[in-house]
Amino acid sequence: MHRPLCMLAAAGFGLTLALPAAAQQLTISAAASLTEAMREIGTRFEATKPGVTVRFNFAASGALVQQIIQGAPVDVFASADQETMDRGVAQKVIDPATRRDFASNSLVMITPLQGAPALTRLTDLTQPAVKRIAVGKPATVPVGRYTQQALTAAQLWGPLEPRLVFADNVRQVLDYVARGEVEAGFVYRTDAELMKDRVRVALTATGHAPITYPVAVVTDSRQPQLAREFAAYLNGAEAQAILARFGFGKP
């Protein structure tokens, strides 16, 4: 027995409603110092985009851009410095038209909260009691380049180089200091805030380039429109409030 056409249409419509919307995944490579803030921002962004999943890859900016150059499937890149983003643009893996600054930071020298020598000036790092100083690798870690600039401006990079312990990212520097494996280290102020119970900010460093964070869409993004929307969202009121709560400044 044939079913009425209207019943078939209704059944088909019901099946259509039962199918979930096509899921979209947005992959974002972001500087390690952005980890906590970006995770919260990603959750808030997902809430505004039903069916969208935000996936993060956190590491040193230099390592991340190298992954993108080598073809890693990334939609958005957020760097802790301009130089690394410039490299991505030069390699044509970043869309320069989408590039925007969205946050700023400051460089601080930290010491373990317990048992560290009293350090209040950069020149105090030359004391015999300071045997190890943790810094990011300048070639791949932006905080390492900022540190090198600050110490070079103070004419201390050369004299201190034998004492330097090089880390793969800013969080590794933070861990070295927090565990008391070094007498001092250089991190962003936002990182130091995460471990106030284990590290002390000895001073705010100067003599380096301004610390600003640019974001841009990756040229080969599989979700270019969604990637642009996320990059724009970072400069919106909601994301900026989250960044401020984690200690980041305005771009």
WOKAMO-V71713 format. One record per residue. N is the residue number from 1. RES is the residue in three letters. PSI is psi in whole degrees, -180 to 180 (NA if undefined). OMEGA is omega in radians with two decimals (999 if undefined). NEAR is the number of other ideal C-beta (glycine too) atoms within 8 Angstrom. Layout:
N:RES:PSI:OMEGA:NEAR, N:RES:PSI:OMEGA:NEAR
This chain:
1:MET:131:-3.11:2, 2:HIS:137:3.08:3, 3:ARG:146:3.12:6, 4:PRO:146:-3.11:6, 5:LEU:-37:-3.11:6, 6:CYS:-34:3.13:6, 7:MET:-38:3.10:8, 8:LEU:-42:3.13:9, 9:ALA:-42:3.14:8, 10:ALA:-41:3.12:8, 11:ALA:-43:3.12:8, 12:GLY:-40:3.13:8, 13:PHE:-39:3.11:8, 14:GLY:-39:3.11:8, 15:LEU:-40:3.13:8, 16:THR:-42:3.14:7, 17:LEU:-31:-3.08:6, 18:ALA:-19:-3.10:5, 19:LEU:133:3.13:6, 20:PRO:153:3.06:5, 21:ALA:148:-3.12:6, 22:ALA:125:-3.12:5, 23:ALA:144:3.08:8, 24:GLN:136:3.09:10, 25:GLN:130:3.11:9, 26:LEU:121:-3.11:14, 27:THR:124:-3.07:11, 28:ILE:124:3.03:16, 29:SER:122:-3.04:15, 30:ALA:149:3.12:14, 31:ALA:143:-3.07:15, 32:ALA:-33:-3.11:12, 33:SER:-13:-3.13:13, 34:LEU:0:-2.93:13, 35:THR:-60:-3.03:11, 36:GLU:-45:-3.13:8, 37:ALA:-43:-3.10:13, 38:MET:-37:3.12:13, 39:ARG:-42:3.13:9, 40:GLU:-41:3.11:9, 41:ILE:-41:3.12:13, 42:GLY:-42:3.12:11, 43:THR:-42:3.13:9, 44:ARG:-39:3.14:11, 45:PHE:-43:3.10:13, 46:GLU:-37:-3.12:10, 47:ALA:-25:3.13:6, 48:THR:-9:-3.06:6, 49:LYS:82:3.13:10, 50:PRO:134:-3.14:4, 51:GLY:-4:-3.14:8, 52:VAL:133:3.04:12, 53:THR:129:3.11:8, 54:VAL:126:-3.14:12, 55:ARG:133:-3.10:8, 56:PHE:150:3.00:12, 57:ASN:111:-3.10:12, 58:PHE:134:3.10:10, 59:ALA:-175:3.04:10, 60:ALA:141:-3.07:15, 61:SER:-40:-3.13:14, 62:GLY:-40:3.11:11, 63:ALA:-38:-3.12:11, 64:LEU:-45:-3.13:17, 65:VAL:-32:3.09:16, 66:GLN:-39:3.08:9, 67:GLN:-42:3.14:11, 68:ILE:-43:3.11:15, 69:ILE:-36:-3.13:9, 70:GLN:2:3.02:6, 71:GLY:12:3.11:6, 72:ALA:138:-3.11:8, 73:PRO:88:-3.08:7, 74:VAL:145:3.13:14, 75:ASP:-38:-3.07:15, 76:VAL:140:3.08:17, 77:PHE:126:3.08:16, 78:ALA:114:-3.04:14, 79:SER:156:3.09:16, 80:ALA:4:3.10:15, 81:ASP:164:-3.13:14, 82:GLN:-34:-3.07:9, 83:GLU:-42:-3.13:8, 84:THR:-40:3.08:14, 85:MET:-39:3.08:15, 86:ASP:-40:-3.14:8, 87:ARG:-41:3.11:9, 88:GLY:-40:3.10:15, 89:VAL:-44:3.14:11, 90:ALA:-33:3.13:6, 91:GLN:2:3.09:9, 92:LYS:27:3.07:6, 93:VAL:-3:3.13:10, 94:ILE:136:3.08:15, 95:ASP:106:-3.04:9, 96:PRO:-24:-3.13:7, 97:ALA:-19:-3.11:4, 98:THR:0:-3.05:10, 99:ARG:129:3.11:11, 100:ARG:144:2.99:12, 101:ASP:140:-3.11:9, 102:PHE:-8:-3.13:13, 103:ALA:165:3.05:13, 104:SER:168:-3.08:12, 105:ASN:-180:3.05:14, 106:SER:156:-3.12:10, 107:LEU:129:3.14:16, 108:VAL:153:3.00:14, 109:MET:130:-3.13:14, 110:ILE:156:3.06:14, 111:THR:159:3.05:14, 112:PRO:146:-3.11:13, 113:LEU:-31:-3.12:8, 114:GLN:136:2.96:5, 115:GLY:13:-3.13:4, 116:ALA:151:3.06:12, 117:PRO:153:3.14:9, 118:ALA:116:-3.13:5, 119:LEU:124:-3.14:15, 120:THR:-14:3.13:6, 121:ARG:159:3.11:6, 122:LEU:-36:-3.13:11, 123:THR:-19:3.09:7, 124:ASP:-18:3.12:11, 125:LEU:-15:3.13:13, 126:THR:-3:3.12:8, 127:GLN:146:3.10:8, 128:PRO:-27:-3.12:4, 129:ALA:-19:3.13:6, 130:VAL:103:-3.08:14, 131:LYS:-27:-3.09:6, 132:ARG:135:3.13:10, 133:ILE:121:-3.11:14, 134:ALA:131:3.10:15, 135:VAL:154:3.05:16, 136:GLY:152:3.08:19, 137:LYS:117:-3.06:11, 138:PRO:-28:-3.08:10, 139:ALA:-29:-3.03:6, 140:THR:-15:-3.05:12, 141:VAL:112:-3.09:16, 142:PRO:-40:-3.13:16, 143:VAL:-28:3.07:16, 144:GLY:-38:3.10:15, 145:ARG:-42:3.10:13, 146:TYR:-40:3.12:15, 147:THR:-45:3.12:15, 148:GLN:-42:3.12:11, 149:GLN:-44:-3.11:11, 150:ALA:-45:-3.13:15, 151:LEU:-34:3.08:11, 152:THR:-42:3.11:10, 153:ALA:-31:3.12:9, 154:ALA:6:-3.13:9, 155:GLN:39:-3.09:7, 156:LEU:-12:-3.07:12, 157:TRP:-49:3.14:9, 158:GLY:-53:-3.14:6, 159:PRO:-32:-3.08:7, 160:LEU:-11:-3.01:12, 161:GLU:-39:3.12:7, 162:PRO:-19:-3.11:4, 163:ARG:-5:-3.02:10, 164:LEU:136:3.05:10, 165:VAL:116:-3.01:11, 166:PHE:133:-3.09:7, 167:ALA:156:-3.10:14, 168:ASP:-19:3.07:9, 169:ASN:172:-3.04:12, 170:VAL:-32:-3.13:17, 171:ARG:-29:3.08:10, 172:GLN:-38:3.04:11, 173:VAL:-47:3.14:17, 174:LEU:-43:3.14:16, 175:ASP:-43:3.13:8, 176:TYR:-45:-3.11:13, 177:VAL:-45:-3.10:18, 178:ALA:-35:3.14:10, 179:ARG:-2:3.12:7, 180:GLY:22:-3.14:9, 181:GLU:-14:3.07:8, 182:VAL:161:3.14:11, 183:GLU:-21:-3.12:12, 184:ALA:164:3.09:15, 185:GLY:165:-3.12:14, 186:PHE:122:-3.12:17, 187:VAL:177:3.00:15, 188:TYR:153:3.13:14, 189:ARG:-36:-3.14:13, 190:THR:-34:3.10:12, 191:ASP:-43:3.13:13, 192:ALA:-35:-3.13:14, 193:GLU:-28:-3.10:9, 194:LEU:-22:-3.10:8, 195:MET:46:-3.13:10, 196:LYS:-20:3.14:7, 197:ASP:-4:-3.10:4, 198:ARG:-17:3.12:8, 199:VAL:157:3.13:13, 200:ARG:136:3.05:8, 201:VAL:115:-3.11:10, 202:ALA:-35:3.14:10, 203:LEU:162:3.00:10, 204:THR:124:-3.06:8, 205:ALA:153:3.08:14, 206:THR:-176:3.08:6, 207:GLY:15:3.13:8, 208:HIS:168:3.09:12, 209:ALA:154:3.08:7, 210:PRO:139:-3.11:4, 211:ILE:99:3.12:14, 212:THR:148:-3.08:10, 213:TYR:113:3.06:17, 214:PRO:151:3.04:12, 215:VAL:149:3.11:13, 216:ALA:160:3.09:16, 217:VAL:138:3.09:13, 218:VAL:137:-3.05:14, 219:THR:-42:-3.09:8, 220:ASP:24:3.13:7, 221:SER:138:3.09:11, 222:ARG:-12:3.13:6, 223:GLN:62:-3.00:10, 224:PRO:-41:-3.14:9, 225:GLN:-45:3.11:6, 226:LEU:-37:3.11:12, 227:ALA:-41:3.09:15, 228:ARG:-39:-3.14:10, 229:GLU:-39:3.12:9, 230:PHE:-44:3.14:14, 231:ALA:-41:3.11:13, 232:ALA:-36:-3.13:9, 233:TYR:-33:-3.12:12, 234:LEU:-28:3.13:15, 235:ASN:4:3.10:9, 236:GLY:169:-3.05:8, 237:ALA:-41:-3.06:5, 238:GLU:-49:-3.14:8, 239:ALA:-39:3.14:14, 240:GLN:-34:3.09:12, 241:ALA:-39:3.11:8, 242:ILE:-46:3.13:12, 243:LEU:-41:3.13:13, 244:ALA:-39:3.14:9, 245:ARG:-29:3.10:7, 246:PHE:6:3.03:10, 247:GLY:2:3.13:8, 248:PHE:149:3.10:11, 249:GLY:177:3.07:8, 250:LYS:152:3.13:5, 251:PRO:NA:999:10
